[in-house]
């Protein structure tokens, strides 16, 4: 009786106590049973409390120069530091590029990791690294972080879990070995365009809601017939996409999330009436409405030639939009529940080349993290005096991905099943960098 009382309310409840008697007859002692239960508990997936409910990933394609953005080297020789000036930030002793004054004023709200590193100097391979947390493999296509988030967290408020603004930036940002139903929903047009309208969110001319409902019923019957006859990823993915499309078209609230024209014109001006501003503003609208992961792209940073002119033509718009996004998230009470990440394929060479540009350089570059459980006002890691190598706290793609998943409440050590029923780690050999967390 005393033993039963002690078991009540513990993992070994009355049902398990009776089970002990049964297994004991098969040769297991109570001690062996308890050891088995402890081993099973140790193997159970960790329950991670999410720090963020959504993520906005701002990807700068081409390979943004860390020297002309987050990690200037004002005391290096001119052939290393380049022509551009650096400016003070809100953090003592920390400087950013001259084209980032608005972000510099908010440096106490963000984290800059200045020792990001990997070994892939080709665009496609660098993109794959940054979107998946894996080096490319000829044997398997790995899913992007957004697709894993879609797989693990699912739909919220009838909105696609993963949205690409304005479109899928590269095949490396897709669903990989996961079902194509976890690929991003692409807008199909740029929210900066005056006539911006998301594809497929309105009924075709002449199709009433009643007629739409009838068509859906007929299509459901056809789908059920074929599903009974054949099983394939394409059929399941198509059905999933249809269901999401129905949810978007049928839900006025869901459709409204994509309507950037409903925003206050003054706020649109604050972000900037350009690609950077309107894409970031729409990303905020989407995560506020319930989208879990938004990937947006801005600019072209493959500046082998004329890096000063190329940076001055693109970075000010980014600066205005990014500062507006951080401020807007704070004002709406969304900053602590929204993880913001700014990344690129790789950095640029330490020395200016013969055509006044910089070439590909994956050995060291910078990424920015903010909100969603990330420290505020923090510079993590350090590059050497010429921005050539990591000097302190080098950050790998595996550890970056692991940290992002951790913030979103996903166990990055969990295994997913590939098409051949082979278990694959969400992230292999990575760890959450606790130093980055608030």
Secondary structure, 3 states (H helix, E strand, C coil): CHHHHHHCCCCCCHHHHHHHHHHHHCCCCHHHHHHHHHHHHHHCCCCCCCCCCEEEEEEECCCCCCCCCCCCCCCCCHHHHCCCCEEECCCCCCEEECCCHHHHCCHHHEEEEEEECCCCCCHHHHHHHHHHCCCCCCCCCCCCHHHHHHHHHCCECCECCEEEECCCCCHHHCCCCCCHHHCCEECCCCCCCCCCCCCCCCCCCCCCHHHHHHHHHHHHHHHHHHHHHCCCHHHHHHHHHHHHHHHHHHCHHHHHHCCHHHCCHHHHHHHCCCHHHHHHHHHHHHHHHCCCEEEEECCCCCCCCCHHHHHHHHHHHHHHHHHHHHHHHHHCCCHHHEEEEEEECCEECCCCCCCCCCCEECCCEEEEEECCCECCCEEECEECCCCCCEEECCECHHHHHHHHHHHCCCCCCCEEECCCCCEEECCCCCCCCHHHEC
